[in-house]
C-alpha cells in the first residue's frame, strides 16, 4: 500500500525542493535597492488614506458567492449531459430533481433581494 504513494511523495519532495531553491536563489541574487518610495503602501495608483479597518458593504460578496454557487451547479450538469443516454429515465428524473432544487434556491435568493446591487 505504501508503495502506491511513493510517486506522490517523490513529486512532493521535488516540488518543495524546486520551490525552496527558486526562492533561495532569487533572495540571494536579486537586486536590493531600498528607497522610501518602495516602502510606502500603494494600491491601484492611489496612496491609501484613513484606517484600513473600515466597513465594506457585503452585497458585492453575496453576489460573488451566489455566482460561484450557481456556476458550479451548472458545471455539474455537463457530466450528466454526456452520459444522459446511458442513464436513461433514472438520470433524467435525478437531473429534474437537481434542477428543481437549484431553481428553489435561485427563487429564494431572488425573493430576498440577494441580486440587488444597492
PAZAPA-4460 file (N, C-alpha, C; in steps of 0.05 Angstrom, whole numbers, plus 32768, in hexadecimal, padded with zeros to 4 digits):
% residues 118
    n_x    n_y    n_z   ca_x   ca_y   ca_z    c_x    c_y    c_z   seq   type   mol
   8010   7FE8   8000   8000   8000   8000   8011   8019   8000     1      X     A
   8027   8019   8010   8038   8031   8011   8047   8035   7FF7     2      X     A
   804B   801F   7FE7   8059   8022   7FCE   8049   8032   7FBA     3      X     A
   802F   8031   7FBD   801D   8040   7FAB   8020   805E   7FAF     4      X     A
   8027   8066   7FC7   802A   8083   7FCE   8046   808D   7FC9     5      X     A
   8059   807C   7FC3   8075   8085   7FBF   8077   8099   7FA9     6      X     A
   806B   8096   7F91   806D   80AB   7F7C   8062   80C6   7F85     7      X     A
   804D   80C6   7F95   8042   80DF   7F9F   8055   80EC   7FB2     8      X     A
   8062   80DC   7FC3   8076   80E7   7FD6   808D   80F3   7FC7     9      X     A
   8097   80E4   7FB3   80AE   80EE   7FA3   80A6   8108   7F95    10      X     A
   808E   810A   7F8A   8085   8122   7F7D   8084   8139   7F90    11      X     A
   807A   8134   7FA9   8078   814A   7FBD   8094   8153   7FC5    12      X     A
   80A6   8141   7FC8   80C2   8148   7FD0   80CF   8158   7FB9    13      X     A
   80CB   8150   7FA0   80D7   815E   7F8A   80CA   817A   7F88    14      X     A
   80B0   817C   7F8A   80A3   8196   7F88   80AB   81A9   7F9F    15      X     A
   80AC   819E   7FB7   80B5   81AE   7FCE   80D2   81B7   7FCB    16      X     A
   80E3   81A5   7FC2   80FF   81AC   7FBD   8102   81C1   7FA8    17      X     A
   80F3   81BE   7F92   80F4   81D3   7F7D   80EB   81EE   7F88    18      X     A
   80D6   81EE   7F97   80CC   8208   7FA2   80E0   8214   7FB5    19      X     A
   80EC   8204   7FC6   8100   820E   7FD9   8119   8219   7FCA    20      X     A
   8122   820A   7FB6   8139   8213   7FA7   8133   822D   7F98    21      X     A
   811B   822F   7F8B   8114   8247   7F7C   8112   825F   7F8F    22      X     A
   8106   825C   7FA6   8104   8272   7FB9   811F   827A   7FC4    23      X     A
   812F   8266   7FCA   814A   826B   7FD5   815C   8279   7FC1    24      X     A
   815C   8270   7FA8   816D   827C   7F94   8164   8299   7F8E    25      X     A
   814A   829D   7F8C   8141   82B9   7F87   8147   82CB   7F9F    26      X     A
   8146   82C1   7FB7   814D   82D2   7FCE   816B   82D8   7FCF    27      X     A
   817B   82C5   7FC7   8198   82CA   7FC7   81A2   82DB   7FB0    28      X     A
   8197   82D7   7F98   81A1   82E4   7F80   8191   82FD   7F78    29      X     A
   8179   8300   7F84   8168   8317   7F7C   8174   8331   7F85    30      X     A
   816E   8347   7F75   8178   8361   7F7D   816A   836C   7F96    31      X     A
   817A   837A   7FA6   816F   8387   7FBE   8176   83A4   7FBD    32      X     A
   8162   83B4   7FB5   8165   83D1   7FB4   814E   83DE   7FC3    33      X     A
   814E   83DD   7FDE   8138   83E9   7FED   8138   8407   7FEA    34      X     A
   811F   8413   7FEA   811C   842F   7FEB   8101   8435   7FF7    35      X     A
   80FC   844E   8000   80E3   8454   800D   80CA   8450   7FFB    36      X     A
   80CD   8453   7FE1   80B6   844F   7FD0   80AD   8432   7FCF    37      X     A
   80C0   8420   7FD1   80B9   8403   7FD1   80AC   83FB   7FEC    38      X     A
   80B2   8409   8001   80A8   8401   801B   808C   840D   8021    39      X     A
   8081   841E   8010   8067   8429   8015   8051   8416   800A    40      X     A
   803A   8415   8018   8025   8404   800E   8019   8410   7FF4    41      X     A
   8011   83FF   7FE2   8008   8407   7FC8   7FF2   83F4   7FBE    42      X     A
   7FDC   83FF   7FB6   7FC7   83EE   7FAC   7FB8   83FC   7F96    43      X     A
   7FB7   83F1   7F7E   7FA8   83FB   7F67   7FB0   8418   7F60    44      X     A
   7FC8   841F   7F64   7FD1   8439   7F5D   7FCA   844F   7F71    45      X     A
   7FBE   8448   7F87   7FB5   845B   7F9A   7FC2   8456   7FB5    46      X     A
   7FCD   846A   7FC1   7FD8   8467   7FDC   7FC1   8464   7FEF    47      X     A
   7FC0   844F   8000   7FA9   844A   8011   7FA7   8460   8027    48      X     A
   7F8E   8467   802C   7F89   847B   8041   7F77   846F   8056    49      X     A
   7F7A   8476   806E   7F68   846D   8083   7F70   8451   808E    50      X     A
   7F5E   8447   809F   7F62   842E   80AC   7F5B   8417   8099    51      X     A
   7F6B   8402   809A   7F66   83EB   8089   7F50   83D9   8094    52      X     A
   7F47   83DE   80AC   7F32   83CD   80B9   7F16   83DA   80B6    53      X     A
   7F10   83E5   809F   7EF5   83F0   809C   7EE2   83DB   8092    54      X     A
   7EC9   83E0   8094   7EB4   83CD   808C   7EB0   83CE   806D    55      X     A
   7EAC   83B7   8062   7EA6   83B5   8045   7E8A   83AA   8042    56      X     A
   7E7C   83B2   802D   7E61   83A6   8028   7E64   8388   8020    57      X     A
   7E53   8378   802B   7E55   835B   8027   7E48   8352   800D    58      X     A
   7E38   8363   8001   7E28   835B   7FEA   7E39   8350   7FD2    59      X     A
   7E50   835C   7FCE   7E61   8352   7FB8   7E6A   8335   7FBE    60      X     A
   7E71   832F   7FD6   7E7A   8314   7FDD   7E63   8300   7FDB    61      X     A
   7E4A   8309   7FE2   7E33   82F7   7FE0   7E2E   82F0   7FC3    62      X     A
   7E30   8304   7FB1   7E2C   82FE   7F95   7E42   82EC   7F8A    63      X     A
   7E5B   82F1   7F92   7E71   82E0   7F89   7E6E   82C3   7F92    64      X     A
   7E65   82BF   7FAB   7E62   82A4   7FB5   7E4A   8296   7FA7    65      X     A
   7E35   82A5   7FA2   7E1E   8299   7F94   7E26   8292   7F77    66      X     A
   7E36   82A3   7F6A   7E3F   829D   7F50   7E50   8283   7F50    67      X     A
   7E62   8281   7F62   7E72   8268   7F64   7E61   8250   7F6A    68      X     A
   7E4E   8253   7F7C   7E3D   823D   7F83   7E2D   8233   7F6A    69      X     A
   7E1F   8245   7F5C   7E0F   823D   7F45   7E21   8234   7F2E    70      X     A
   7E38   8240   7F2B   7E4A   8238   7F16   7E54   821B   7F1A    71      X     A
   7E5C   8215   7F32   7E65   81F9   7F38   7E4E   81E5   7F34    72      X     A
   7E36   81ED   7F3B   7E20   81DA   7F38   7E19   81D6   7F1A    73      X     A
   7E1D   81EB   7F0A   7E18   81E8   7EED   7E2F   81D6   7EE1    74      X     A
   7E47   81D9   7EEB   7E5D   81C8   7EE2   7E57   81AB   7EE7    75      X     A
   7E49   81A5   7EFD   7E42   8189   7F04   7E2E   817D   7EF0    76      X     A
   7E22   818E   7EDF   7E10   8183   7ECB   7E1E   8178   7EB3    77      X     A
   7E37   8180   7EAD   7E45   8176   7E96   7E4B   8158   7E97    78      X     A
   7E54   814C   7EAD   7E57   812F   7EAC   7E3D   8121   7EA8    79      X     A
   7E28   812C   7EB2   7E0D   811F   7EAE   7E06   8120   7E90    80      X     A
   7E0B   8137   7E84   7E05   813A   7E67   7E15   8126   7E56    81      X     A
   7E2D   8121   7E5E   7E3E   810E   7E4F   7E33   80F1   7E52    82      X     A
   7E2A   80EA   7E6A   7E21   80CF   7E6F   7E02   80CC   7E70    83      X     A
   7DF4   80DF   7E65   7DD6   80E0   7E67   7DC9   80C7   7E5B    84      X     A
   7DD3   80BE   7E44   7DC7   80A7   7E37   7DCC   808E   7E47    85      X     A
   7DE3   808B   7E53   7DE9   8073   7E62   7DDA   8073   7E7D    86      X     A
   7DD4   808A   7E88   7DC6   808B   7EA1   7DA8   8086   7E9E    87      X     A
   7D9E   808D   7E87   7D81   8087   7E81   7D6E   8098   7E91    88      X     A
   7D57   808C   7E97   7D42   809B   7EA5   7D4A   80A2   7EC2    89      X     A
   7D59   8090   7ECF   7D62   8095   7EEA   7D73   80AE   7EEB    90      X     A
   7D86   80B1   7ED8   7D97   80C8   7ED7   7D87   80E2   7ED1    91      X     A
   7D73   80DF   7EC0   7D62   80F6   7EBA   7D53   8100   7ED3    92      X     A
   7D48   80ED   7EE2   7D39   80F4   7EFA   7D4C   8100   7F0F    93      X     A
   7D64   80F5   7F12   7D77   8100   7F25   7D7F   811C   7F1D    94      X     A
   7D84   8121   7F03   7D8B   813C   7EFA   7D74   814F   7EFE    95      X     A
   7D5B   8146   7EFA   7D44   8157   7EFE   7D42   815F   7F1C    96      X     A
   7D47   814D   7F2E   7D47   8153   7F4A   7D5D   8167   7F51    97      X     A
   7D75   8163   7F45   7D8B   8176   7F49   7D85   8192   7F3F    98      X     A
   7D78   8194   7F28   7D71   81AE   7F1D   7D5C   81BB   7F2E    99      X     A
   7D49   81AC   7F38   7D34   81B7   7F49   7D40   81C2   7F63   100      X     A
   7D52   81B3   7F6F   7D5F   81BD   7F87   7D6F   81D7   7F81   101      X     A
   7D7D   81D7   7F6A   7D8C   81EF   7F62   7D79   8206   7F5D   102      X     A
   7D63   8201   7F51   7D4F   8216   7F4B   7D43   8221   7F65   103      X     A
   7D3E   820F   7F78   7D33   8218   7F92   7D47   822B   7FA0   104      X     A
   7D61   8224   7F9F   7D75   8235   7FAB   7D78   8250   7F9C   105      X     A
   7D75   824F   7F82   7D77   8267   7F72   7D5F   827A   7F79   106      X     A
   7D47   826E   7F7A   7D2F   827E   7F81   7D31   828A   7F9D   107      X     A
   7D3B   827A   7FB0   7D3F   8283   7FCB   7D52   829B   7FCC   108      X     A
   7D68   8299   7FBD   7D7B   82AF   7FBD   7D6F   82C8   7FAF   109      X     A
   7D5F   82C3   7F9B   7D53   82D9   7F8C   7D3E   82E7   7F9E   110      X     A
   7D2E   82D8   7FAC   7D19   82E3   7FBD   7D25   82F3   7FD5   111      X     A
   7D3D   82EB   7FDE   7D4A   82F9   7FF4   7D5C   830F   7FEA   112      X     A
   7D59   8317   7FD2   7D69   832D   7FC6   7D87   8329   7FC7   113      X     A
   7D8F   8310   7FC4   7DAC   830B   7FC5   7DBA   8315   7FAC   114      X     A
   7DAB   8319   7F96   7DB7   8321   7F7D   7DB7   833F   7F79   115      X     A
   7DAC   834E   7F8C   7DAB   836B   7F89   7DC6   8376   7F91   116      X     A
   7DD0   8387   7F80   7DEB   8392   7F83   7DEC   83A7   7F9A   117      X     A
   7DD7   83B6   7F9D   7DD7   83CB   7FB2   7DC0   83C8   7FC4   118      X     A
***
